[in-house]
Amino acid sequence: MTISLRTDADEAAIETHPCFAGLPEPESVEFEVLCRFCEAHRVEVLSSLPWVAAEVAALEGFDAMLRLVRRHGGRRLYLSRSRKACSTRLGVELDAPTHRRLLERASAAGTIEIPSAWGVFVGLRRVGIRAAVRAGRSQREVAQTFGVTERHLRREADSLRPD
């Protein structure tokens, strides 16, 4: 008996995979496709993100997280105690629980480090690669789609095998 690791979400996401050439511009079709991809792979995506990105994505949505990372990625930002001022500064509307959660985890100086757009992109691409491998795509197709080597894909495939 063969156990398939492929899910309907994997198939759907790979059929309409986002462009994995970097984080797309907000308001673009690729941005919306990437947000849908993230929702389809919510648990795996959240676990691949640095804590700030994961908190914002889990509480405010992937759209808000991607906008934050595109705007401020790779920077250390001060978080105002005022939620409205903080939302304005970040360029993302934060609700009270999200603002409180970020403040709780901020440094003693009241700052948080926003992960780089590149780091977030690499994590999302890895989730995409794993979904494509689980969906049974050929190594050549996956390598071309995601811009990685077939050797890299063999390592990914090995990490997906149950022990």
Secondary structure, DSSP 4 states (H G I P E B T S, - for coil): -PPP---HHHHHHHHTPPP-SSPPPTTSHHHHHHHHHHHHTHHHHHHHS-HHHHHHHHHH-HHHHHHHHHHHTT-EEEPPSSHHHHHHHHTSPPPHHHHHHHHHHS-TTSEEEPPPHHHHHHHHHHHHHHHHHHTT--HHHHHHHHT--HHHHHHHHHHHS--
